[in-house]
Amino acid sequence: MIDNKIQLLEQQNQFKEIQLNSLLEITQAINENGPLDQLIRIFSFILKEQLGFQKILFIQRQDAWNVLLKIGFKKRIPTEDIPKTFERFREITMLQSSNSELLNEFQAIVPVWHEEKPLAYMLISKNTPQNFEIDTLNLPFVQTISNIVAVAIENKSLARKSLVQERINKELEVAREMQKLLFPADLPSNKKMDISARYIPRHAIGGDYYDFIPLGDEEYIMCIADVSGKGISAALLMANFQATIRTVLKYQKFELPFLIEELNKKVVRATQGEKFITFFLAHYNGFTHELKYINAGHNHPILLRNKQITMLDIGCTGLGMLDELPSIRVGKMKLEPNTTLVLYTDGIVELENEQGEQFGIEQLTENIEKYAELSMEDMNNILFSKLENWKGNQKYDDDTAIFSCKFF
């Protein structure tokens, strides 16, 4: 049973890595503003070689409908019939028998809509048995990368027409879609632990990130990070950062200091000193109830146990600040039942009210002490309600993330 769970976790992590690596390849090609055929080649490779689809048809509307990618399908595509044939599809659909000869050639259709208008359609057929099957695991991801590619192609058209502002908005959509995949879709709430997280980016995209990674055998990684700077470059750096974390966890013997050193090297190489990342990393063993952590220059997480507050401040400097970290210390502790751990970014404590006063660590701590007996989702909702009341009519000054965990 445990082996099956571990195998399932490995498959999920493998697919997550494929997603992140594919996003990095696509977004790098977009940012380099290379020729359209280069972007289509990368897109084709992801769909055919990495996801294993045998028959692919990608149609996009620009001034007119165009077939941009066709694999394993030789028939002529009557583009004049596309609106009548396809516009009824608003969601991912598994195709059954149809009056359309074209639709009968494929097993699923993945539509891409923008502002109530169809932008593109992806049609795919079942892949080879040894690879991923057409199911709910990869169809949303196919929709995401199809959306990114379709938006990027439309950006090129908009650029040619000098619609600069519209192009910027579309680029932000690309980054927003990419950033959604950074965050875990499901967080556990069971008899062993209760986890809830919430994130509000200041703009369309942000530079905060949190993660929860099961390692198997009741061991887990929990982390939170904040990259200096904002925008697409920050989001790309954070995507690369997460991919590195998961790769090292999978292929290397896991030790916290080793992981921190590898991440620091990665950030230094990627940014050349222009950006840095504050990072908190924790490893929890559900059998021994031992928590090990390293705080790399991040806001000190708050640990509430036996009605006592502990600030988790042991660690090292932020990642990317120095070529080599001079020292790395590991914090260790054993957690009693009903211990609450709250990770957060500086957007929480530095949020100002209309008088210019910050929400502050003291007020955050007081609210955690007051509401920690609730579920973590309820506590987070209350904390953000307090933040809303605090800021009044003002906007959030920074990205704001919180990750709360109760250990039973």
RODO-2510 file (C-alpha; in nm, 4 decimals, decimal comma):
residues 408
     n   res          X          Y          Z
     1     m     0,0000     0,0000     0,0000
     2     i     0,2825     0,2363     0,0951
     3     d     0,4710     0,1419    -0,2244
     4     n     0,1632     0,2299    -0,4313
     5     k     0,1346     0,5679    -0,2576
     6     i     0,5041     0,6394    -0,3128
     7     q     0,4717     0,5377    -0,6799
     8     l     0,1699     0,7674    -0,7178
     9     l     0,3594     1,0562    -0,5552
    10     e     0,6546     0,9952    -0,7873
    11     q     0,4244     0,9991    -1,0909
    12     q     0,2616     1,3218    -0,9723
    13     n     0,6016     1,4836    -0,9103
    14     q     0,7242     1,3629    -1,2503
    15     f     0,4261     1,5172    -1,4239
    16     k     0,4690     1,8386    -1,2205
    17     e     0,8294     1,8575    -1,3408
    18     i     0,7183     1,8084    -1,7012
    19     q     0,4687     2,0906    -1,6550
    20     l     0,7235     2,3313    -1,5074
    21     n     0,9975     2,2468    -1,7578
    22     s     0,7520     2,2846    -2,0455
    23     l     0,6410     2,6226    -1,9138
    24     l     1,0006     2,7377    -1,8841
    25     e     1,0750     2,6340    -2,2446
    26     i     0,7650     2,8074    -2,3768
    27     t     0,8085     3,1283    -2,1771
    28     q     1,1790     3,1496    -2,2643
    29     a     1,0945     3,1264    -2,6350
    30     i     0,8283     3,3954    -2,5881
    31     n     1,0591     3,6285    -2,3947
    32     e     1,3327     3,5874    -2,6569
    33     n     1,0779     3,6992    -2,9165
    34     g     1,2003     3,4397    -3,1628
    35     p     1,0260     3,3452    -3,4868
    36     l     0,6821     3,1876    -3,4738
    37     d     0,7986     2,8557    -3,6174
    38     q     1,0437     2,8155    -3,3262
    39     l     0,7615     2,8554    -3,0747
    40     i     0,5461     2,6065    -3,2678
    41     r     0,8334     2,3541    -3,2756
    42     i     0,8681     2,3707    -2,8975
    43     f     0,4921     2,3443    -2,8558
    44     s     0,4851     2,0426    -3,0880
    45     f     0,7673     1,8711    -2,8993
    46     i     0,5887     1,9138    -2,5643
    47     l     0,2615     1,7722    -2,6948
    48     k     0,4055     1,4850    -2,8956
    49     e     0,7245     1,3791    -2,7178
    50     q     0,6620     1,4786    -2,3547
    51     l     0,2861     1,4224    -2,3298
    52     g     0,2708     1,1482    -2,5926
    53     f    -0,0213     1,2573    -2,8119
    54     q    -0,0293     1,0894    -3,1528
    55     k    -0,2777     1,3093    -3,3391
    56     i    -0,2778     1,6857    -3,2852
    57     l    -0,4588     1,9763    -3,4462
    58     f    -0,4128     2,3339    -3,3204
    59     i    -0,6258     2,6042    -3,4807
    60     q    -0,6079     2,9726    -3,3890
    61     r    -0,8038     3,2780    -3,4891
    62     q    -0,6086     3,5881    -3,5869
    63     d    -0,7586     3,7931    -3,8695
    64     a    -0,8973     3,4575    -3,9843
    65     w    -0,8803     3,0988    -3,8587
    66     n    -0,5450     2,9322    -3,9280
    67     v    -0,4103     2,5796    -3,8759
    68     l    -0,0845     2,6320    -3,6850
    69     l    -0,0035     2,2722    -3,5938
    70     k    -0,1116     1,9450    -3,7554
    71     i     0,0383     1,6077    -3,6586
    72     g    -0,0857     1,2629    -3,7574
    73     f    -0,3729     1,4082    -3,9599
    74     k    -0,3462     1,4630    -4,3358
    75     k    -0,6942     1,5705    -4,4383
    76     r    -0,7726     1,9255    -4,5452
    77     i    -0,9190     2,1478    -4,2738
    78     p    -1,2135     2,3575    -4,3996
    79     t    -1,1382     2,6701    -4,1955
    80     e    -1,4558     2,8388    -4,3187
    81     d    -1,6589     2,5794    -4,1227
    82     i    -1,4696     2,6281    -3,7947
    83     p    -1,7086     2,8789    -3,6282
    84     k    -2,0122     2,6569    -3,6881
    85     t    -1,8308     2,3375    -3,5871
    86     f    -1,6396     2,4546    -3,2818
    87     e    -1,7997     2,7535    -3,1106
    88     r    -2,0316     2,5376    -2,9009
    89     f    -1,7279     2,4076    -2,7104
    90     r    -1,6594     2,6303    -2,4086
    91     e    -1,4948     2,3691    -2,1850
    92     i    -1,2629     2,0706    -2,2215
    93     t    -1,4738     1,7965    -2,3820
    94     m    -1,4194     1,4272    -2,4488
    95     l    -1,5532     1,3740    -2,8014
    96     q    -1,8074     1,1045    -2,8817
    97     s    -1,9581     1,0206    -3,2192
    98     s    -2,0419     1,3368    -3,4096
    99     n    -2,1916     1,4526    -3,7373
   100     s    -1,8608     1,6264    -3,8011
   101     e    -1,6090     1,4145    -3,9886
   102     l    -1,3304     1,6262    -3,8435
   103     l    -1,4388     1,5826    -3,4788
   104     n    -1,4687     1,2060    -3,5257
   105     e    -1,0942     1,1948    -3,5927
   106     f    -1,0088     1,3096    -3,2401
   107     q    -1,0761     1,2059    -2,8827
   108     a    -1,0774     1,5393    -2,6977
   109     i    -1,1116     1,9095    -2,7703
   110     v    -0,9463     2,1752    -2,5560
   111     p    -1,0882     2,5238    -2,6224
   112     v    -0,9145     2,8535    -2,5461
   113     w    -1,1462     3,1505    -2,4919
   114     h    -1,0612     3,5110    -2,4126
   115     e    -1,3119     3,7836    -2,3232
   116     e    -1,6056     3,5711    -2,4399
   117     k    -1,4454     3,5063    -2,7775
   118     p    -1,2859     3,1838    -2,9049
   119     l    -0,9111     3,2299    -2,9461
   120     a    -0,7978     2,8771    -3,0356
   121     y    -0,8944     2,5098    -3,0343
   122     m    -0,6697     2,2124    -2,9612
   123     l    -0,7836     1,8687    -3,0794
   124     i    -0,5936     1,5617    -2,9598
   125     s    -0,6177     1,1849    -2,9819
   126     k    -0,5236     0,9185    -2,7323
   127     n    -0,1540     0,8796    -2,6735
   128     t     0,0534     0,5619    -2,6585
   129     p    -0,0152     0,3342    -2,3589
   130     q     0,3232     0,3777    -2,1923
   131     n     0,2754     0,7513    -2,1471
   132     f     0,0142     0,9666    -1,9791
   133     e    -0,3442     0,8912    -2,0733
   134     i    -0,6013     1,1490    -2,1730
   135     d    -0,7591     1,2250    -1,8365
   136     t    -0,8135     1,5071    -1,5937
   137     l    -0,4428     1,5044    -1,5029
   138     n    -0,3071     1,6557    -1,8222
   139     l    -0,5978     1,8120    -2,0130
   140     p    -0,6041     2,1273    -1,7924
   141     f    -0,2295     2,1574    -1,8493
   142     v    -0,2792     2,1213    -2,2270
   143     q    -0,5348     2,4008    -2,2017
   144     t    -0,2886     2,6181    -2,0069
   145     i    -0,0008     2,5854    -2,2532
   146     s    -0,2416     2,6198    -2,5472
   147     n    -0,3641     2,9423    -2,3893
   148     i    -0,0072     3,0648    -2,3407
   149     v     0,0924     2,9870    -2,7002
   150     a    -0,2280     3,1345    -2,8445
   151     v    -0,1858     3,4534    -2,6427
   152     a     0,1824     3,4779    -2,7391
   153     i     0,0992     3,4431    -3,1090
   154     e    -0,1702     3,7059    -3,0787
   155     n     0,0865     3,9300    -2,9068
   156     k     0,3049     3,9117    -3,2154
   157     s     0,0118     4,0241    -3,4274
   158     l    -0,0680     4,3050    -3,1847
   159     a     0,2935     4,4172    -3,1856
   160     r     0,2893     4,4440    -3,5602
   161     k    -0,0129     4,6691    -3,5269
   162     s     0,1572     4,8763    -3,2532
   163     l    -0,1053     4,7938    -2,9935
   164     v     0,1484     4,8184    -2,7138
   165     q    -0,0806     4,8279    -2,4119
   166     e    -0,2860     4,5349    -2,5302
   167     r     0,0310     4,3364    -2,5827
   168     i     0,1431     4,4068    -2,2266
   169     n    -0,1899     4,2847    -2,0945
   170     k    -0,1592     3,9648    -2,2934
   171     e     0,1939     3,9046    -2,1654
   172     l     0,0638     3,9367    -1,8125
   173     e    -0,1946     3,6723    -1,8912
   174     v     0,0854     3,4395    -1,9974
   175     a     0,2653     3,4949    -1,6688
   176     r    -0,0558     3,4598    -1,4680
   177     e    -0,1312     3,1215    -1,6248
   178     m     0,2219     3,0077    -1,5558
   179     q     0,2141     3,1231    -1,1960
   180     k    -0,1046     2,9297    -1,1189
   181     l     0,0916     2,6085    -1,1622
   182     l     0,3486     2,7102    -0,9020
   183     f     0,1097     2,6556    -0,6136
   184     p    -0,0091     2,3136    -0,4912
   185     a    -0,3671     2,2447    -0,5960
   186     d    -0,4530     2,0341    -0,2898
   187     l    -0,3394     2,0804     0,0690
   188     p    -0,4133     1,8078     0,3281
   189     s    -0,6712     1,8453     0,6013
   190     n    -0,6928     1,5181     0,7935
   191     k    -0,6268     1,3597     1,1331
   192     k    -0,2527     1,4173     1,1066
   193     m    -0,2329     1,7749     0,9815
   194     d    -0,4512     2,0622     0,8673
   195     i    -0,2986     2,2951     0,6075
   196     s    -0,4425     2,6001     0,4358
   197     a    -0,2803     2,8740     0,2297
   198     r    -0,3838     3,1959     0,0617
   199     y    -0,2082     3,4342    -0,1766
   200     i    -0,2979     3,7779    -0,3117
   201     p    -0,0545     3,9205    -0,5715
   202     r    -0,0288     4,2981    -0,5826
   203     h    -0,0477     4,2992    -0,9623
   204     a    -0,1559     4,0383    -1,2170
   205     i     0,1473     3,8319    -1,1212
   206     g     0,3728     3,8321    -0,8180
   207     g     0,6980     3,7079    -0,6729
   208     d     0,5739     3,5077    -0,3733
   209     y     0,5599     3,1283    -0,3648
   210     y     0,4691     2,8536    -0,1198
   211     d     0,4719     2,4766    -0,1563
   212     f     0,3870     2,1510     0,0172
   213     i     0,5678     1,8410    -0,1097
   214     p     0,4988     1,4900     0,0267
   215     l     0,8128     1,2764     0,0203
   216     g     0,6506     0,9432     0,1129
   217     d     0,6611     0,7532     0,4437
   218     e     0,4991     1,0405     0,6337
   219     e     0,7683     1,2945     0,5458
   220     y     0,6868     1,6359     0,4038
   221     i     0,8505     1,9527     0,2770
   222     m     0,6896     2,2909     0,3516
   223     c     0,8333     2,6143     0,2211
   224     i     0,7620     2,9765     0,1402
   225     a     0,9641     3,2265    -0,0632
   226     d     0,9664     3,5865    -0,1803
   227     v     1,1730     3,7042    -0,4777
   228     s     1,2988     4,0604    -0,4929
   229     g     1,1376     4,2554    -0,7726
   230     k     0,8079     4,1827    -0,9454
   231     g     0,6702     4,1120    -1,2905
   232     i     0,7333     3,8396    -1,5448
   233     s     1,1045     3,8051    -1,4655
   234     a     1,0264     3,7436    -1,0978
   235     a     0,7591     3,4868    -1,1843
   236     l     0,9969     3,3050    -1,4212
   237     l     1,2717     3,3000    -1,1595
   238     m     1,0306     3,1552    -0,9048
   239     a     0,9117     2,8873    -1,1508
   240     n     1,2726     2,7868    -1,2140
   241     f     1,3339     2,7929    -0,8393
   242     q     1,0476     2,5514    -0,7703
   243     a     1,1572     2,3153    -1,0481
   244     t     1,5047     2,3029    -0,8905
   245     i     1,3598     2,2187    -0,5491
   246     r     1,1600     1,9267    -0,6852
   247     t     1,4452     1,7989    -0,9029
   248     v     1,6941     1,7955    -0,6147
   249     l     1,4418     1,6258    -0,3859
   250     k     1,3850     1,3511    -0,6412
   251     y     1,7366     1,2754    -0,7607
   252     q     1,9615     1,3542    -0,4656
   253     k     1,9930     1,2213    -0,1132
   254     f     1,7927     1,4732     0,0797
   255     e     1,9642     1,6997     0,3327
   256     l     1,8425     2,0521     0,4077
   257     p     2,1853     2,2259     0,3863
   258     f     2,2619     2,0557     0,0534
   259     l     1,9299     2,1697    -0,0920
   260     i     1,9881     2,5273     0,0276
   261     e     2,3377     2,5326    -0,1267
   262     e     2,2061     2,4037    -0,4608
   263     l     1,9262     2,6597    -0,4621
   264     n     2,1700     2,9407    -0,3854
   265     k     2,3909     2,8367    -0,6798
   266     k     2,0874     2,8270    -0,9061
   267     v     1,9707     3,1746    -0,8053
   268     v     2,3210     3,3211    -0,8415
   269     r     2,3594     3,1746    -1,1930
   270     a     2,0112     3,2844    -1,2991
   271     t     2,0236     3,6425    -1,1704
   272     q     2,3925     3,7423    -1,1665
   273     g     2,3322     3,9284    -0,8417
   274     e     2,0408     4,1342    -0,9762
   275     k     1,7789     3,9543    -0,7664
   276     f     1,7658     3,7471    -0,4499
   277     i     1,5144     3,5210    -0,2809
   278     t     1,4219     3,4995     0,0856
   279     f     1,3238     3,1429     0,1638
   280     f     1,2011     2,9286     0,4512
   281     l     1,2309     2,5516     0,4171
   282     a     1,1030     2,2909     0,6649
   283     h     1,1139     1,9119     0,6730
   284     y     0,8554     1,7381     0,8924
   285     n     0,8620     1,3710     0,9924
   286     g     0,5118     1,2515     1,0766
   287     f     0,6414     0,9425     1,2587
   288     t     0,8857     1,1152     1,4944
   289     h     0,7036     1,4532     1,4913
   290     e     1,0426     1,6186     1,4380
   291     l     1,0633     1,9457     1,2454
   292     k     1,3900     2,0565     1,0861
   293     y     1,4145     2,3929     0,9140
   294     i     1,6406     2,6550     0,7576
   295     n     1,5401     3,0185     0,7365
   296     a     1,7276     3,1849     0,4491
   297     g     1,6659     3,5512     0,5288
   298     h     1,2861     3,5170     0,5303
   299     n     1,0312     3,6659     0,7692
   300     h     1,0437     3,4530     1,0831
   301     p     0,7614     3,1958     1,0811
   302     i     0,5496     3,1805     1,3946
   303     l     0,5254     2,8538     1,5896
   304     l     0,2563     2,8261     1,8572
   305     r     0,2871     2,5273     2,0931
   306     n     0,1652     2,4920     2,4499
   307     k     0,0493     2,8546     2,4297
   308     q     0,4100     2,9653     2,3751
   309     i     0,5327     3,1540     2,0673
   310     t     0,8620     3,0654     1,8997
   311     m     1,0023     3,2591     1,6030
   312     l     1,1873     3,0303     1,3628
   313     d     1,4963     3,2370     1,2822
   314     i     1,7794     2,9829     1,2516
   315     g     1,9362     2,9503     0,9074
   316     c     2,1463     3,1608     0,6707
   317     t     2,1417     3,4686     0,4484
   318     g     1,8989     3,5092     0,1588
   319     l     1,9601     3,3086    -0,1578
   320     g     2,1455     3,4808    -0,4412
   321     m     2,3027     3,7474    -0,2202
   322     l     2,6410     3,5709    -0,2055
   323     d     2,8133     3,3265    -0,4415
   324     e     2,8662     3,0919    -0,1486
   325     l     2,6764     3,0860     0,1789
   326     p     2,9263     3,1377     0,4645
   327     s     2,7318     2,9216     0,7101
   328     i     2,4058     2,7282     0,7248
   329     r     2,2451     2,6335     1,0540
   330     v     1,9574     2,3893     1,0885
   331     g     1,6843     2,4423     1,3462
   332     k     1,5410     2,1292     1,5081
   333     m     1,2472     2,0687     1,7393
   334     k     0,9870     1,8103     1,8311
   335     l     0,6275     1,9176     1,7874
   336     e     0,3586     1,8377     2,0399
   337     p    -0,0023     1,7748     1,9283
   338     n    -0,1995     2,0866     1,8306
   339     t     0,1102     2,2837     1,7381
   340     t     0,0415     2,5583     1,4833
   341     l     0,2991     2,6840     1,2314
   342     v     0,2347     2,9966     1,0242
   343     l     0,4560     3,0946     0,7286
   344     y     0,4012     3,4345     0,5675
   345     t     0,5601     3,6943     0,3421
   346     d     0,6379     4,0560     0,4241
   347     g     0,3216     4,1782     0,2516
   348     i     0,1347     4,0660     0,5653
   349     v     0,3289     4,2476     0,8350
   350     e     0,4239     4,5528     0,6255
   351     l     0,0691     4,6292     0,5102
   352     e    -0,0075     4,9894     0,6059
   353     n    -0,3324     5,1530     0,7126
   354     e    -0,4416     5,4989     0,6053
   355     q    -0,2274     5,6522     0,8817
   356     g     0,0870     5,4805     0,7485
   357     e     0,1050     5,2303     1,0368
   358     q     0,2126     4,8739     0,9578
   359     f     0,0026     4,5725     1,0532
   360     g     0,3140     4,4345     1,2211
   361     i     0,4359     4,1051     1,3621
   362     e     0,2833     4,1713     1,7053
   363     q    -0,0699     4,2057     1,5690
   364     l    -0,0233     3,8991     1,3485
   365     t     0,0976     3,6946     1,6457
   366     e    -0,1928     3,8062     1,8632
   367     n    -0,4445     3,6959     1,6024
   368     i    -0,2746     3,3591     1,5557
   369     e    -0,2878     3,2990     1,9318
   370     k    -0,6540     3,3982     1,9369
   371     y    -0,7766     3,1885     1,6423
   372     a    -0,5350     2,8908     1,6258
   373     e    -0,7994     2,6549     1,7675
   374     l    -1,0052     2,6997     1,4517
   375     s    -0,9390     2,5165     1,1258
   376     m    -0,6489     2,6656     0,9356
   377     e    -0,8769     2,7769     0,6532
   378     d    -1,1029     2,9613     0,8981
   379     m    -0,8033     3,1175     1,0722
   380     n    -0,6571     3,2358     0,7400
   381     n    -0,9925     3,3824     0,6384
   382     i    -1,0076     3,5763     0,9631
   383     l    -0,6481     3,6975     0,9221
   384     f    -0,7213     3,8302     0,5744
   385     s    -1,0407     3,9893     0,7025
   386     k    -0,8257     4,1702     0,9605
   387     l    -0,5886     4,2810     0,6836
   388     e    -0,8797     4,4110     0,4744
   389     n    -1,0089     4,6137     0,7685
   390     w    -0,6586     4,7408     0,8439
   391     k    -0,5813     4,8740     0,4957
   392     g    -0,9228     5,0333     0,4491
   393     n    -0,9696     5,1694     0,0973
   394     q    -0,6030     5,1338     0,0086
   395     k    -0,4663     4,8666    -0,2223
   396     y    -0,2212     4,5997    -0,1148
   397     d     0,1306     4,7450    -0,1337
   398     d     0,2992     4,4109    -0,1897
   399     d     0,2285     4,0481    -0,2689
   400     t     0,0681     3,8848     0,0326
   401     a     0,0937     3,5136     0,1131
   402     i     0,0242     3,3006     0,4187
   403     f     0,0673     2,9248     0,4725
   404     s    -0,0756     2,7847     0,7967
   405     c    -0,0332     2,4320     0,9290
   406     k    -0,1617     2,2591     1,2415
   407     f    -0,0005     1,9324     1,3501
   408     f    -0,2154     1,6847     1,5442
***
